[in-house]
Amino acid sequence: MSESNASTNSTAESTDSPAKASGNRELGIIVYGATGYTGRLVCEYLNQQYGVNGDVVWAMAGRSQQKLESVRDEMGIPTDVPLVIADASQPESIIAMVKRTKVVLTTVGPYQLYGSDLVHACAAAGTDYVDLCGEPAWMHGMIAAHRETAKTSGARIVFSCGFDSIPFDLGTYFLQQTAKEQLGGPVSRVKGRVRAMKGTFSGGTVASFKATMEAAGKQQSLVKLLTNPFSLTEGFIGPQQPSGMKPVFDDELNSWATTFVMATINTKNIHRSNYLLGHEYGEDFVYDEMMMTGPGEQGESLANTLADMDVLADNPLKPGEGPTKEERETGFYDVVFVGINEQGAKVTVSVKGDKDPGYGSTSKMIAESAVCLLKNPGAASGGIWTPASAMGAQLIERLESNAGLTFAVE
C-alpha cells in the first residue's frame, strides 16, 4: 500500500511548526483516567506490550494517589510506573501534568464535560493528545478554539482514537490507497458496512451521547452541527450525502442495511480526514455507513427492527463499567468498505478486530495511537487531526502488528 504522509500531503494544516517544546520531557505517555474501566485496560495493554523499562516511558494519572496505587498493585503493574495526580476540576493540575509528558492519552469523558481544559493545556504546551471522543459538537468547538495554537506549539491533537472512529477512518483511507493501486486513482463513492459485530458500546459512549443530547436540547445551534456531515471540515461543504437513517437494500453486497449508531461521528471524521489530506479522496467524495442485516425478507425484517431501536439509550452500562474479560475476549467486529469510481469500477477492503469493539479493541487502538505519535514525531505537524490524516499507514502497521486488527483487500 502506498503511504501518504500527512505532514507533507495536507493543504489544510501548516507544515512549518516550530520545534516542539515537549522534546526533552521525562515521560513519553501519560494515561489520564488510569483508574477507570477503559483506562485500566489501556494500562494493562501498555504494561504487557511495552513493559516499564523499554523505549515507551509511560505513567498513570488520576485524581487520587491512593486509588492509583491500588489499581496499579491490583493489576500487577510494577511500582516503577510513575503516578501523576491530576483532576479536571483543578486546571493547574492539568497544566502541570501535560508539561511532564510528550503525549497525553485521556479516557476521561464525556469530553464536553471534562476535556476542554486538557485540550487547551496540550495545545498551549506543545503536548500531543489522543482521546476516545465521539462528540462532534465539542470537537467542532475545540477545532475553532485551539487549531491555531496547536499549529504554533507543534501539539498534535487527535480525537476519536477508539472504535469511533479508527476502523472506519483508517478503513476508508486504506480503501483509497488500494484504489490508487488497483484503479489508478481514488474513488468518489465509498460505502462502509458493518458486516458482523459482537460486543457492546462503552458506558462512556453512552454518557457522551446523553450529554450531547442534553446540550443540544438547550442550544438549538448544536443540532445543525450534529446533523451536518461536514461540521468538522472548517467551512468546506461537499456534495449531498446519503442519510443512512432508513433501511435500504444494498445491491453491491446483496444485503439489507440499516442505521448504524456510530455513523454520526464516523462520517464527520472521514470527511475531515479527506479535508486535512488536501481532498485526497476528491472534493466530490460521498460516504455513508450502515450495518448489514442479510438478504431476503429476514434481512429486511431485521433491518427495520434495528432501525427502530435506540441502541445507546438501552445500554445499561455507566462510565467505569464494562463487560467481563470473557465477553471482551470473545467479541469481534468485521467492517467492509466498497469503493466505486465514476466509471463503475469497484474495489473492496475489510477491517476486522479480534476483541469486543467498545473496550477490548478500543483500549488497544488508543494505546497504539499514542505510541505511534510518540515514535513518529514527524508523522504530522502541529494541529487538530484525525487518525487517518495524522498517522495513516504508520498507524495501520502498528494496529496490525500489535493490536489484533486486520486490513485486507477482498
Stockholm file with secondary structure:
# STOCKHOLM 1.0

chainA/1-410         MSESNASTNSTAESTDSPAKASGNRELGIIVYGATGYTGRLVCEYLNQQYGVNGDVVWAMAGRSQQKLESVRDEMGIPTDVPLVIADASQPESIIAMVKRTKVVLTTVGPYQLYGSDLVHACAAAGTDYVDLCGEPAWMHGMIAAHRETAKTSGARIVFSCGFDSIPFDLGTYFLQQTAKEQLGGPVSRVKGRVRAMKGTFSGGTVASFKATMEAAGKQQSLVKLLTNPFSLTEGFIGPQQPSGMKPVFDDELNSWATTFVMATINTKNIHRSNYLLGHEYGEDFVYDEMMMTGPGEQGESLANTLADMDVLADNPLKPGEGPTKEERETGFYDVVFVGINEQGAKVTVSVKGDKDPGYGSTSKMIAESAVCLLKNPGAASGGIWTPASAMGAQLIERLESNAGLTFAVE
#=GR chainA/1-410 SS CCCCCHHHHCSSSCSCCCCCGGGGCSEEEEEETTTSHHHHHHHHHHHHHHTTTSSCCEEEEESCHHHHHHHHHHTTCCTTSCEEECCTTCHHHHHHHHTTEEEEEECCCCHHHHTHHHHHHHHHHTCEEECCCCCHHHHHHHHHHHHHHHHHHTCEEECCCBTTBHHHHHHHHHHHHHHHHHHSSCCSEEEEEEEEEESCCCHHHHHHHHHHHHHHHHCTHHHHHHHCTTTTSTTCCCSCCCCCCSCEEETTTTEEEEECTTHHHHHHHHHHHHHHTTSTTCTTCEEEEEEEEESHHHHHHHHHHHHTCCTTTTCCCCTTCCCCHHHHHHCEEEEEEEEECTTSCEEEEEEEESSCIIIIIHHHHHHHHHHHHHHCTTSSCSEEECHHHHTHHHHHHHHHHHSSEEEEEC
#=GC SS_cons         CCCCCHHHHCSSSCSCCCCCGGGGCSEEEEEETTTSHHHHHHHHHHHHHHTTTSSCCEEEEESCHHHHHHHHHHTTCCTTSCEEECCTTCHHHHHHHHTTEEEEEECCCCHHHHTHHHHHHHHHHTCEEECCCCCHHHHHHHHHHHHHHHHHHTCEEECCCBTTBHHHHHHHHHHHHHHHHHHSSCCSEEEEEEEEEESCCCHHHHHHHHHHHHHHHHCTHHHHHHHCTTTTSTTCCCSCCCCCCSCEEETTTTEEEEECTTHHHHHHHHHHHHHHTTSTTCTTCEEEEEEEEESHHHHHHHHHHHHTCCTTTTCCCCTTCCCCHHHHHHCEEEEEEEEECTTSCEEEEEEEESSCIIIIIHHHHHHHHHHHHHHCTTSSCSEEECHHHHTHHHHHHHHHHHSSEEEEEC
//
